[in-house]
Amino acid sequence: MIPQDPVILLSYINTQLRDNYTGLEALADGLDISRDELDLITGKLHSIGYEYDESHNQFV
């Protein structure tokens, strides 16, 4: 289950990226989430000022 609170979501997604996945597409595949759901997640994180940084494989 993916957290709904944006700050907890940030921590969860960054931990998953750090520990288990090489990028957002791998994360989506591994967590079995659709491209639309991934867009909602990135949008929610953008709304609190975070963008995905591919070179660091995390939201910063």
N, C-alpha and C positions, 0 to 999 in steps of 0.2 A: 504494500500500500504506500503510495506516494503522499508525503505530507502536503497539506493545503496551505498552511501558514507560510508566507513567503520567506521569512528568515530561517525557519526550520527547513524549508525546501532547499534553500541555498546551501545550508550545511550538509543536508542529505545528498544532494546532487554532486557537490564538490567532493564529498567523501567517496561516493560511488565512482566518480571519474578517476580520482587518485588511486583507489584501491583495486578497481576491477575493469575499467574500460579505457580504451585508447582514444576515444572521442565521443561526440554526441550521437553519431549514428550507431556506434557499437553499444552505447548506453541504451538507446531506444530499442535495439534488437534484443539486448540482454534482459531488459525489463519488460519486454513485450508491450511497448507503447507505440502508438501510431505516430505518423508525422504530424498530424493535427494536435495530438496530445503533447508532443515535444514542442510544437510552436506555442502552445498555451503555457508550458513550463518556462520557456525562454522569455515569453512576454511577461509573465508574472515576475520573473527575476529582473527583467529590464525595468519594470515599474518601481522597483526599489533601488535602482541605480547600478545594476550589475549586467555585464555583457560577457559572453563567452570569449575567452582568449585561447585560440587554438594552440598557440605556441607553448602555453602553460597547461593546457587541457583543464581549465577551470574557469569559473565565473569570477571576474574581478571587478 
